[in-house]
C-alpha cells in the first residue's frame, strides 16, 4: 500500500506542476497563488484513492474522490471556506490538459510500450497531436470571434 501511495503522490505531483504551469500561462494565475488549491486537490485525490483501496466496496476511486471533495467544501464543514477559496484559483481546463495527455499516452499501457513503437510512429503521433491542437484552437478562435466573446 505504501508503494501505491508513493506512486500516486509522484503522479499527482507531476500533474499538479503541469496544471500550475497551465494555470499560469492560460489564465494568468500565478503558481504561488494557485498552490494551496492545487495541494488541496492533490490531497483530496490521494485520500480518495486510499479510501478506495481500504474499503471492501467495489466503487471506483473517482467516486470517493468526488465524495470527499463535496464533503470538504460543504458550508457547515469547518475550514470549507478556505478549501473553496483555494480551489477557485485552479482552473478546470488547466487540470484537464495534463490528465488527457497522460490518458493518451497510457493507451499503450506504459512509456516503454510507447517508445517501442519506433521513432516513425512517435513522429507521426507528434504531428497528429499538433495538428489536432492547432485545428481545435483555430475552430475555437473562429467560433469565439463570431460570438463576440473575444
C-alpha positions as CSV (number, residue, x, y, z in Angstrom):
1,X,0.0,0.0,0.0
2,X,2.9,2.4,0.8
3,X,4.3,1.8,-2.6
4,X,1.0,2.7,-4.2
5,X,0.7,5.9,-2.2
6,X,4.3,6.9,-3.2
7,X,3.5,6.3,-6.9
8,X,0.1,8.1,-6.7
9,X,1.8,11.0,-4.9
10,X,4.5,11.3,-7.6
11,X,2.0,11.1,-10.4
12,X,-0.4,13.7,-8.7
13,X,2.6,15.9,-8.1
14,X,3.6,15.8,-11.8
15,X,0.0,16.6,-12.8
16,X,-0.1,19.4,-10.2
17,X,3.0,21.0,-11.5
18,X,1.8,20.7,-15.1
19,X,-1.6,22.2,-14.1
20,X,0.0,25.0,-12.2
21,X,2.1,25.9,-15.3
22,X,-1.0,25.7,-17.5
23,X,-3.0,27.8,-15.0
24,X,-0.3,30.4,-15.1
25,X,0.1,30.5,-18.9
26,X,-3.5,30.2,-19.8
27,X,-5.3,32.1,-17.1
28,X,-2.7,34.4,-15.7
29,X,-3.0,33.0,-12.2
30,X,0.5,32.9,-10.6
31,X,1.6,29.4,-9.4
32,X,2.2,30.7,-5.9
33,X,-1.5,31.9,-5.7
34,X,-2.8,28.6,-7.0
35,X,-0.5,26.3,-5.0
36,X,-2.8,26.0,-1.9
37,X,-5.7,25.0,-4.2
38,X,-3.6,22.5,-6.1
39,X,-2.2,20.9,-2.9
40,X,-5.8,20.7,-1.6
41,X,-6.9,18.9,-4.8
42,X,-3.9,16.6,-4.6
43,X,-4.7,15.7,-1.0
44,X,-8.4,15.1,-1.8
45,X,-7.4,12.8,-4.8
46,X,-4.9,10.9,-2.7
47,X,-7.4,10.4,0.1
48,X,-10.0,9.1,-2.3
49,X,-7.6,6.6,-3.8
50,X,-6.5,5.4,-0.3
51,X,-10.1,5.1,0.8
52,X,-10.9,3.1,-2.3
53,X,-8.2,0.6,-1.5
54,X,-9.2,0.3,2.2
55,X,-12.9,-0.2,1.8
56,X,-14.3,-3.5,0.6
57,X,-16.9,-1.9,-1.7
58,X,-16.3,-2.1,-5.5
59,X,-16.6,1.6,-6.3
60,X,-14.1,3.4,-8.5
61,X,-11.7,5.8,-6.7
62,X,-13.2,8.7,-8.6
63,X,-16.5,8.2,-6.6
64,X,-14.6,8.5,-3.4
65,X,-12.6,11.5,-4.6
66,X,-15.8,13.3,-5.6
67,X,-17.5,12.4,-2.3
68,X,-14.5,13.7,-0.3
69,X,-14.3,16.8,-2.4
70,X,-18.0,17.6,-1.9
71,X,-17.8,16.9,1.8
72,X,-14.8,19.2,2.5
73,X,-16.4,22.0,0.6
74,X,-19.8,21.9,2.3
75,X,-20.5,25.2,4.1
76,X,-21.1,23.6,7.6
77,X,-17.7,21.8,7.5
78,X,-15.0,23.8,9.4
79,X,-12.5,25.2,7.0
80,X,-14.6,24.7,3.9
81,X,-14.4,28.4,3.1
82,X,-10.6,28.0,2.8
83,X,-11.0,24.9,0.6
84,X,-13.4,26.8,-1.7
85,X,-11.2,29.9,-1.9
86,X,-8.1,28.0,-2.6
87,X,-9.5,25.7,-5.2
88,X,-11.2,28.7,-7.0
89,X,-7.6,29.7,-8.1
90,X,-7.2,26.5,-10.1
91,X,-9.0,26.5,-13.4
92,X,-10.6,23.3,-14.7
93,X,-9.0,23.5,-18.1
94,X,-5.6,23.7,-16.6
95,X,-6.3,20.4,-14.8
96,X,-7.7,18.6,-17.8
97,X,-4.8,19.2,-20.1
98,X,-2.1,17.1,-18.3
99,X,-4.7,14.4,-17.4
100,X,-5.8,14.0,-21.0
101,X,-2.2,13.9,-22.2
102,X,-1.5,11.1,-19.7
103,X,-4.6,9.2,-20.8
104,X,-3.4,9.4,-24.4
105,X,0.0,8.0,-23.6
106,X,-1.4,5.4,-21.2
107,X,-3.3,3.8,-24.1
108,X,0.0,1.9,-24.8
109,X,-0.1,1.0,-21.0
110,X,3.4,2.5,-20.2
111,X,6.2,4.6,-21.6
112,X,8.3,1.6,-22.7
113,X,5.5,0.3,-24.9
114,X,5.1,3.8,-26.3
115,X,8.8,4.1,-27.0
116,X,8.9,0.6,-28.6
117,X,6.6,1.8,-31.4
118,X,9.7,3.2,-33.1
119,X,10.7,6.7,-33.9
120,X,8.5,7.0,-37.0
121,X,5.3,6.3,-35.0
122,X,6.4,8.9,-32.5
123,X,6.9,11.5,-35.2
124,X,3.5,10.7,-36.7
125,X,1.9,10.9,-33.2
126,X,3.5,14.3,-32.5
127,X,2.2,15.7,-35.8
128,X,-1.3,14.2,-35.2
129,X,-1.3,15.8,-31.7
130,X,0.0,19.1,-33.1
131,X,-2.5,19.2,-35.9
132,X,-5.4,18.3,-33.6
133,X,-4.4,21.0,-31.2
134,X,-3.9,23.7,-33.9
135,X,-7.1,22.7,-35.6
136,X,-9.1,22.8,-32.3
137,X,-7.5,26.2,-31.5
138,X,-8.4,27.6,-34.9
139,X,-12.0,26.4,-34.7
140,X,-12.4,27.8,-31.1
141,X,-10.9,31.1,-32.2
142,X,-13.3,31.4,-35.2
143,X,-16.4,30.4,-33.1
144,X,-15.5,32.7,-30.2
145,X,-14.9,35.6,-32.5
146,X,-18.2,35.0,-34.3
147,X,-19.9,35.1,-31.0
148,X,-18.1,38.3,-29.9
149,X,-16.6,36.7,-26.8
150,X,-13.1,37.6,-27.9
